[in-house]
């Protein structure tokens, strides 16, 4: 078969890679394009024409036998493959690939001398046969212990296949097996330059770094191998095992102590308070931070359980909590998470079916009360900590790379605890489904981040429903919107948003710390103050003022909000004829629920005093305004809701009906 092309613009149109090159480029490129398996065409140029001759008969007559030989070799049936291969060589002694395959068979059979002879023949017919070059290098490195000669062939393989990272990686792997680590690193680094997403190369670099006692580099490379491996194959399992082994080695060096001591010193200077670090097996969590101001002490205290692995990470995590607070305090934006008895009572009221079940089981009242309290406190810890923790862990991962091994082991341990807490059959049987589901969402957020940071994926192990998984994913996506340019105290927005979406915002209140510190000196006084100003109308919270200012300006820019007007008409109709005391009761409930703020873009608000009604954001704001306008008009302005004109219009429309 013969193909001819005129060397003109049209040729460069169908083969754009030829444009700007000379005859040598045209010949090599077309030879490569028209090659079929081991069958190469003959390409020649005469004047303005290029001629390609393809030996169709050889292809037709030999291709079937060639493929049969390859299949037999893959199955290790060398004795059956060799006779066929010898006949192919007799028919076409110019085919480099036939010699290469024969050389591979002989090498696998242990006849390295004859293998070399066959591979030399392969290279004589095609000096750029990359597989033949690679095999020659392997034989001299592995069986001849002649690395200098092996390197000559490997270097030629690199020239022949400059963009084939797998070939280059294999060269490095073979050198590494021979203990030639410096030579191996050269090829692994070249492979990384070509493709930095190939996990095998990262894993190998991790092994070399560990051998060289460079544990931090070893850990980094091994984690990269895990993160880039999409399949839980043997390499993945080996990478995970290697990551834990290296991490334990790093932890044993106690480098983490130096890290947290230096960070503690920095925060003591910035916060102008000493920080004590105390072992305490009695605390309910792996670690906790006690702010001096909350305990009427002169010093802050980090408490941690020494029984946990990689406790240096736990200590650093708690110190970052303080760091975030210090930054928020600089702008008077820090918030306090407050939960009082009324919140707890409301929460426990939702546990009535579980309490009845426990009563039937004969469980004591004290045990039931303790269980309910622990459930409330545990849920609140997740509500407050999970949104802040994702920022903290990203901060630690970015700012303290030498702590990553500690972080890896510590987070893995706590993730397994969280997984058990929401999937253990005994726990599920005893716990309210609703609470398990919400806790699972928070835990999955942690699992998503752990996968992002370290590559290990435990998300499926949570057996989450589609709704739970979507909610956790949405939460993490919201966090990502803040991650790269987080402002001080913005983490509290996620605390509130996620709690609202999970309908857990009645468990707590977020209050301004500056308001708290100027008005109260301890937690008891704070709760007392909340009782005096239950609707949070008198506080001067910079954070809430900032949010309210943005809301008011947005509403003013939109002019009269007809959606609010129509919802107010609905509210006026609903309240018509009802006693003032009943309206006031509803007004108070709406205000109590609204101490954290209502979001106009959010749906599914409910008021227990108004049965079978679901409110959108604007709908609840309309009822908020109208109920106070009717029942508590003297305090209406303190709500700061910018709907005076909307109310006037709604009132006229209602009266005209």
PyMOL commands that set and color helices and strands:
alter all, ss='L'
color gray80, all
select helices_A, chain A and resi 9-14+16-18+23-33+56-74+78-91+96-108+112-125+130-142+147-160+165-177+181-194+199-211+215-228+234-252+255-271+292-294+311-330+341-349+352-360+365-399+401-423+425-430+433-454+459-462+466-483+491-501+505-507+513-519+523-532+542-557+562-575+580-596+617-631+633-639+644-656
alter helices_A, ss='H'
color red, helices_A
select strands_A, chain A and resi 2-6+42-46+49-53+275-279+287-290+300-304+335-338+509-512+605-607+610-615
alter strands_A, ss='S'
color yellow, strands_A
deselect
rebuild
show_as cartoon
